[in-house]
């Protein structure tokens, strides 16, 4: 049981850094899409993508 708990803690510490990096990259990509296209559909899709990201 002890080793399983250690793995869980390690995973929980490891994922937020990856998640933050992923959010930064996707935010930059989303910003570029909004700047290039500039339509509300891109913005709505971007927010929907951001809301579903944590589940992946």
LUMLOLO-385876 format. One record per residue: residue in one letter; chain; y, z, x of N, C-alpha, C in turn. Coordinates in steps of 0.05 Angstrom, whole numbers, plus 5000, padded with zeros to 4 digits. Layout:
// residues N
(node "A" "A" (Y Z X) (Y Z X) (Y Z X)) ...
This chain:
// residues 56
(node "X" "A" (4976 5000 5016) (5000 5000 5000) (5025 5000 5017)) (node "X" "A" (5024 5015 5040) (5048 5018 5057) (5057 4991 5068)) (node "X" "A" (5038 4974 5076) (5045 4948 5088) (5057 4930 5067)) (node "X" "A" (5048 4932 5043) (5058 4915 5021) (5088 4922 5016)) (node "X" "A" (5094 4948 5016) (5121 4957 5012) (5139 4947 5034)) (node "X" "A" (5130 4948 5059) (5146 4939 5081) (5152 4909 5078)) (node "X" "A" (5132 4893 5070) (5136 4865 5066) (5156 4860 5044)) (node "X" "A" (5155 4875 5022) (5174 4871 5000) (5202 4877 5010)) (node "X" "A" (5206 4898 5025) (5233 4905 5035) (5242 4883 5054)) (node "X" "A" (5225 4873 5071) (5233 4852 5090) (5241 4826 5074)) (node "X" "A" (5226 4820 5054) (5232 4796 5037) (5259 4800 5024)) (node "X" "A" (5264 4824 5013) (5289 4829 4998) (5313 4828 5018)) (node "X" "A" (5308 4836 5043) (5330 4835 5062) (5334 4806 5072)) (node "X" "A" (5313 4790 5072) (5314 4763 5083) (5327 4744 5064)) (node "X" "A" (5320 4746 5038) (5329 4726 5018) (5359 4725 5014)) (node "X" "A" (5373 4748 5012) (5402 4746 5007) (5417 4729 5028)) (node "X" "A" (5409 4731 5053) (5422 4714 5074) (5417 4685 5069)) (node "X" "A" (5392 4678 5063) (5385 4650 5056) (5400 4642 5031)) (node "X" "A" (5401 4659 5011) (5414 4653 4986) (5444 4648 4990)) (node "X" "A" (5457 4665 5007) (5485 4661 5013) (5490 4635 5026)) (node "X" "A" (5473 4627 5046) (5476 4602 5060) (5472 4579 5040)) (node "X" "A" (5452 4581 5022) (5447 4561 5003) (5470 4557 4983)) (node "X" "A" (5481 4580 4975) (5504 4580 4956) (5528 4566 4970)) (node "X" "A" (5533 4572 4995) (5555 4559 5010) (5552 4529 5011)) (node "X" "A" (5528 4520 5018) (5522 4491 5020) (5525 4478 4993)) (node "X" "A" (5513 4490 4973) (5514 4478 4946) (5543 4478 4935)) (node "X" "A" (5558 4499 4942) (5586 4501 4932) (5602 4479 4945)) (node "X" "A" (5598 4474 4971) (5613 4452 4984) (5605 4425 4972)) (node "X" "A" (5579 4421 4967) (5570 4396 4955) (5582 4393 4927)) (node "X" "A" (5582 4414 4911) (5594 4414 4885) (5624 4408 4886)) (node "X" "A" (5637 4420 4905) (5666 4416 4908) (5672 4386 4914)) (node "X" "A" (5655 4375 4932) (5659 4346 4939) (5654 4329 4914)) (node "X" "A" (5634 4335 4898) (5628 4320 4874) (5652 4321 4855)) (node "X" "A" (5663 4345 4851) (5686 4348 4833) (5710 4333 4843)) (node "X" "A" (5715 4334 4869) (5738 4320 4881) (5734 4290 4879)) (node "X" "A" (5710 4280 4883) (5705 4251 4883) (5706 4240 4854)) (node "X" "A" (5691 4254 4836) (5689 4244 4809) (5711 4256 4791)) (node "X" "A" (5715 4282 4793) (5737 4295 4778) (5733 4295 4748)) (node "X" "A" (5708 4295 4739) (5703 4296 4710) (5690 4323 4702)) (node "X" "A" (5695 4331 4677) (5686 4357 4668) (5656 4360 4667)) (node "X" "A" (5642 4337 4665) (5613 4338 4664) (5601 4348 4690)) (node "X" "A" (5613 4340 4713) (5604 4349 4739) (5609 4379 4741)) (node "X" "A" (5632 4389 4732) (5638 4417 4733) (5618 4433 4717)) (node "X" "A" (5612 4424 4692) (5593 4438 4675) (5566 4438 4687)) (node "X" "A" (5557 4415 4698) (5530 4413 4711) (5529 4432 4735)) (node "X" "A" (5551 4433 4750) (5552 4450 4773) (5549 4479 4766)) (node "X" "A" (5562 4488 4745) (5560 4516 4736) (5532 4521 4726)) (node "X" "A" (5520 4502 4712) (5492 4505 4702) (5473 4507 4726)) (node "X" "A" (5478 4491 4746) (5461 4491 4770) (5463 4518 4784)) (node "X" "A" (5488 4529 4786) (5492 4555 4799) (5478 4577 4784)) (node "X" "A" (5478 4576 4757) (5466 4597 4741) (5435 4596 4743)) (node "X" "A" (5424 4572 4747) (5395 4570 4749) (5385 4574 4778)) (node "X" "A" (5402 4573 4797) (5394 4575 4825) (5379 4601 4832)) (node "X" "A" (5388 4625 4824) (5374 4649 4831) (5345 4650 4822)) (node "X" "A" (5338 4635 4801) (5311 4636 4791) (5292 4620 4809)) (node "X" "A" (5302 4602 4826) (5285 4586 4843) (5274 4602 4866)) 
